[in-house]
Amino acid sequence: QRKGRRAAGLPVVAVVGYTNVGKSSLVNSLSRSTLHVEDKLFATLDPTTRRLELPGGGACVLSDTVGFISDLPISLVEAFRATLEEVVEA
């Protein structure tokens, strides 16, 4: 999927932060999406992307990433790997 976004030539903006701080809510508000939002640690475990039409014309891709936390449980390492890949691409 990242290859397709790269080929489209749209800039990617990664929304990054600690878990449960409102990243998905921000992406929903900006892109008028309906991503899952819940007051819970790790409510989402996969990065998701949404196209955002910019006010001055043009567009970008918003990437909603998995939140960061200290003392990461081993079972969540794969989810964070995908988040870090999204951040590097942005």
C-alpha positions as a Markdown table, in Angstrom:
| # | Residue | x | y | z |
|---|---|---|---|---|
| 1 | Gln | 0.0 | 0.0 | 0.0 |
| 2 | Arg | 2.9 | 2.4 | 0.7 |
| 3 | Lys | 4.2 | 1.8 | -2.8 |
| 4 | Gly | 0.9 | 3.0 | -4.2 |
| 5 | Arg | 0.9 | 6.1 | -2.0 |
| 6 | Arg | 4.5 | 6.9 | -3.1 |
| 7 | Ala | 3.5 | 6.4 | -6.8 |
| 8 | Ala | 0.6 | 8.8 | -6.4 |
| 9 | Gly | 3.1 | 11.5 | -5.3 |
| 10 | Leu | 1.0 | 12.8 | -2.4 |
| 11 | Pro | 2.9 | 14.0 | 0.7 |
| 12 | Val | 2.4 | 11.8 | 3.8 |
| 13 | Val | 1.8 | 13.3 | 7.2 |
| 14 | Ala | 2.2 | 10.9 | 10.2 |
| 15 | Val | 0.2 | 11.7 | 13.3 |
| 16 | Val | 2.4 | 10.3 | 16.1 |
| 17 | Gly | 2.1 | 10.4 | 19.8 |
| 18 | Tyr | 1.5 | 8.3 | 23.0 |
| 19 | Thr | -1.4 | 5.9 | 23.1 |
| 20 | Asn | -4.8 | 7.2 | 24.0 |
| 21 | Val | -4.1 | 10.9 | 23.3 |
| 22 | Gly | -6.5 | 11.5 | 20.5 |
| 23 | Lys | -4.6 | 10.7 | 17.3 |
| 24 | Ser | -7.5 | 8.9 | 15.7 |
| 25 | Ser | -9.9 | 11.7 | 16.8 |
| 26 | Leu | -7.7 | 14.3 | 15.1 |
| 27 | Val | -7.5 | 12.3 | 11.9 |
| 28 | Asn | -11.3 | 11.8 | 12.0 |
| 29 | Ser | -11.8 | 15.6 | 12.5 |
| 30 | Leu | -9.4 | 16.6 | 9.7 |
| 31 | Ser | -10.4 | 14.1 | 7.1 |
| 32 | Arg | -14.1 | 13.7 | 8.1 |
| 33 | Ser | -13.5 | 10.0 | 8.6 |
| 34 | Thr | -14.9 | 7.5 | 11.0 |
| 35 | Leu | -11.9 | 5.7 | 12.3 |
| 36 | His | -12.5 | 3.6 | 15.5 |
| 37 | Val | -12.1 | 5.8 | 18.6 |
| 38 | Glu | -12.3 | 4.5 | 22.1 |
| 39 | Asp | -11.0 | 5.7 | 25.5 |
| 40 | Lys | -8.7 | 2.7 | 25.9 |
| 41 | Leu | -5.0 | 2.0 | 25.5 |
| 42 | Phe | -4.2 | 0.5 | 22.1 |
| 43 | Ala | -7.8 | 0.7 | 20.8 |
| 44 | Thr | -6.3 | 0.4 | 17.3 |
| 45 | Leu | -3.2 | -1.7 | 16.5 |
| 46 | Asp | -2.7 | -1.0 | 12.8 |
| 47 | Pro | -1.7 | 2.3 | 11.2 |
| 48 | Thr | -4.5 | 3.6 | 8.9 |
| 49 | Thr | -4.3 | 6.3 | 6.3 |
| 50 | Arg | -6.9 | 8.8 | 5.0 |
| 51 | Arg | -6.7 | 11.2 | 2.1 |
| 52 | Leu | -7.0 | 14.9 | 3.2 |
| 53 | Glu | -8.1 | 17.5 | 0.8 |
| 54 | Leu | -6.2 | 20.7 | 1.6 |
| 55 | Pro | -8.0 | 24.1 | 1.8 |
| 56 | Gly | -5.7 | 25.7 | -0.8 |
| 57 | Gly | -6.0 | 22.9 | -3.2 |
| 58 | Gly | -4.0 | 19.7 | -3.4 |
| 59 | Ala | -4.1 | 16.8 | -1.0 |
| 60 | Cys | -2.0 | 14.8 | 1.4 |
| 61 | Val | -2.3 | 11.4 | 3.1 |
| 62 | Leu | -2.8 | 11.4 | 6.9 |
| 63 | Ser | -1.3 | 8.3 | 8.6 |
| 64 | Asp | -2.9 | 7.5 | 12.0 |
| 65 | Thr | -0.2 | 5.5 | 13.8 |
| 66 | Val | -0.3 | 3.2 | 16.8 |
| 67 | Gly | 0.5 | 5.1 | 20.0 |
| 68 | Phe | 3.8 | 4.8 | 21.8 |
| 69 | Ile | 4.2 | 3.5 | 25.4 |
| 70 | Ser | 7.2 | 2.8 | 27.6 |
| 71 | Asp | 7.9 | -0.9 | 28.5 |
| 72 | Leu | 6.3 | -2.2 | 25.4 |
| 73 | Pro | 4.9 | -5.7 | 25.7 |
| 74 | Ile | 6.5 | -8.1 | 23.3 |
| 75 | Ser | 3.1 | -9.0 | 21.8 |
| 76 | Leu | 2.8 | -5.4 | 20.4 |
| 77 | Val | 6.2 | -5.2 | 18.7 |
| 78 | Glu | 4.8 | -5.8 | 15.2 |
| 79 | Ala | 2.2 | -3.0 | 15.6 |
| 80 | Phe | 5.0 | -0.6 | 16.5 |
| 81 | Arg | 7.2 | -1.8 | 13.6 |
| 82 | Ala | 4.4 | -0.8 | 11.2 |
| 83 | Thr | 4.1 | 2.6 | 12.9 |
| 84 | Leu | 7.8 | 3.3 | 12.7 |
| 85 | Glu | 7.8 | 2.4 | 9.0 |
| 86 | Glu | 4.9 | 4.9 | 8.4 |
| 87 | Val | 6.9 | 7.6 | 10.3 |
| 88 | Val | 10.0 | 7.0 | 8.2 |
| 89 | Glu | 7.9 | 7.2 | 5.0 |
| 90 | Ala | 6.3 | 10.5 | 6.1 |
